Amino acid sequence: MNNNDIFKKLRVALQLRDDQIVEILDLVDFRISKGELGNFFRDTNHPKYMDCGDQILRNFLNGLIIHLRGTKETPKNPLEVIASHKSTQPAGDKKEKPKSAKPQSFGKKPVKKFNAKPVVVEKVNYKNGKKKEH
């Protein structure tokens, strides 16, 4: 497992978006753009794939500690911070079901017969290139 895999797994587990990762890296005075960050999450065969170096992962982990726990002067509860990640997702990601009094019914579904025999259209003789000896 390399640094890119660790970075990807942390991103998914903590439900972080690219702009949040950039902010976390800014906490430790490490500047990186979203485009450069996206190169770490690409497939290894992609032409713009980049290896995530030790320095970037180290700075991300140090920034993540500050992001989740806060500083000594202003401590935070990590669970509340993670819960806020869910609430700050863009509106397009959340799918809400329309509220209705009763479920809609669209009529009867067609009945499928599972025990019906398949109809044979035509028989095919396969020739494997070998002649049978009688």
C-alpha positions as CSV (number, residue, x, y, z in Angstrom):
1,M,0.0,0.0,0.0
2,N,1.5,3.3,-1.0
3,N,0.9,6.9,0.1
4,N,-1.7,7.4,-2.7
5,D,-3.8,4.5,-1.4
6,I,-3.6,5.8,2.2
7,F,-4.6,9.3,1.0
8,K,-7.6,7.9,-1.0
9,K,-8.8,5.8,1.9
10,L,-8.6,8.7,4.4
11,R,-10.5,11.0,1.9
12,V,-13.3,8.4,1.5
13,A,-13.5,7.5,5.2
14,L,-13.7,11.1,6.4
15,Q,-15.9,12.1,3.5
16,L,-13.6,15.0,2.5
17,R,-14.0,17.0,-0.7
18,D,-11.0,18.5,-2.6
19,D,-11.6,22.0,-1.3
20,Q,-11.7,20.7,2.3
21,I,-8.4,18.9,1.8
22,V,-6.9,22.1,0.5
23,E,-8.1,23.9,3.6
24,I,-6.7,21.2,5.8
25,L,-3.3,21.6,4.1
26,D,-3.5,25.3,4.6
27,L,-3.7,24.8,8.3
28,V,-0.1,23.7,8.3
29,D,1.0,26.3,5.7
30,F,1.2,23.9,2.8
31,R,-0.2,25.3,-0.4
32,I,-1.5,23.0,-3.1
33,S,-4.1,23.5,-5.8
34,K,-7.2,21.3,-6.5
35,G,-5.7,20.2,-9.8
36,E,-2.5,19.0,-8.2
37,L,-4.5,17.3,-5.5
38,G,-6.6,15.5,-8.1
39,N,-3.5,13.9,-9.7
40,F,-3.0,11.9,-6.5
41,F,-6.4,10.3,-6.8
42,R,-6.1,9.2,-10.4
43,D,-5.6,5.7,-11.7
44,T,-2.0,4.6,-11.9
45,N,-2.2,4.2,-15.7
46,H,-3.5,7.7,-16.2
47,P,-0.9,10.0,-17.9
48,K,-1.3,12.8,-15.3
49,Y,-1.0,10.4,-12.3
50,M,1.4,11.6,-9.6
51,D,2.9,9.7,-6.7
52,C,2.0,11.3,-3.3
53,G,5.3,12.0,-1.6
54,D,6.0,11.5,2.1
55,Q,6.0,15.3,2.7
56,I,2.5,15.8,1.3
57,L,1.0,12.9,3.3
58,R,2.8,14.0,6.5
59,N,1.5,17.6,6.1
60,F,-2.0,16.3,5.4
61,L,-1.9,14.1,8.5
62,N,-0.6,17.0,10.7
63,G,-3.3,19.3,9.3
64,L,-5.9,16.6,9.8
65,I,-5.1,16.5,13.5
66,I,-5.5,20.3,13.8
67,H,-8.7,20.1,11.7
68,L,-10.3,17.3,13.8
69,R,-9.0,18.0,17.3
70,G,-8.4,21.7,17.1
71,T,-5.6,23.5,19.0
72,K,-4.9,23.7,22.7
73,E,-6.6,27.1,22.8
74,T,-9.7,26.0,20.9
75,P,-10.3,22.2,21.2
76,K,-12.9,20.5,19.0
77,N,-14.8,17.3,19.2
78,P,-13.7,15.1,16.2
79,L,-17.1,13.5,15.9
80,E,-18.8,16.8,15.5
81,V,-16.4,17.9,12.8
82,I,-16.9,14.7,10.8
83,A,-20.7,15.1,11.2
84,S,-20.4,18.6,9.8
85,H,-18.7,17.2,6.7
86,K,-22.0,15.4,5.9
87,S,-24.1,18.5,6.4
88,T,-21.9,20.7,4.2
89,Q,-22.1,18.5,1.1
90,P,-23.5,20.2,-2.0
91,A,-27.2,20.2,-2.6
92,G,-26.8,18.1,-5.8
93,D,-25.4,15.1,-3.8
94,K,-28.4,14.7,-1.5
95,K,-31.4,12.9,-3.0
96,E,-34.6,13.6,-1.1
97,K,-37.7,11.5,-1.6
98,P,-40.8,13.5,-2.4
99,K,-43.2,13.5,0.6
100,S,-46.6,12.1,-0.3
101,A,-49.5,10.9,1.8
102,K,-49.6,7.4,0.2
103,P,-47.4,5.5,-2.2
104,Q,-48.1,5.7,-5.9
105,S,-49.3,2.5,-7.6
106,F,-48.7,2.1,-11.3
107,G,-51.0,-0.9,-11.9
108,K,-50.3,-4.6,-11.9
109,K,-46.9,-5.9,-12.9
110,P,-46.8,-8.6,-15.6
111,V,-46.6,-12.1,-14.2
112,K,-43.5,-14.0,-15.2
113,K,-43.6,-17.7,-15.7
114,F,-40.4,-19.3,-14.5
115,N,-41.2,-23.0,-15.2
116,A,-42.0,-22.5,-18.9
117,K,-39.9,-24.6,-21.3
118,P,-37.7,-22.6,-23.8
119,V,-38.8,-22.9,-27.4
120,V,-36.2,-24.4,-29.7
121,V,-35.9,-22.5,-32.9
122,E,-33.6,-24.7,-34.9
123,K,-31.1,-27.4,-34.1
124,V,-27.4,-26.6,-34.9
125,N,-24.8,-29.2,-35.7
126,Y,-21.4,-28.1,-34.5
127,K,-18.3,-29.2,-36.5
128,N,-15.1,-29.0,-34.5
129,G,-12.9,-29.7,-37.5
130,K,-12.5,-33.4,-36.6
131,K,-14.0,-36.1,-38.6
132,K,-15.8,-38.8,-36.8
133,E,-14.8,-42.4,-37.5
134,H,-17.7,-44.8,-37.7
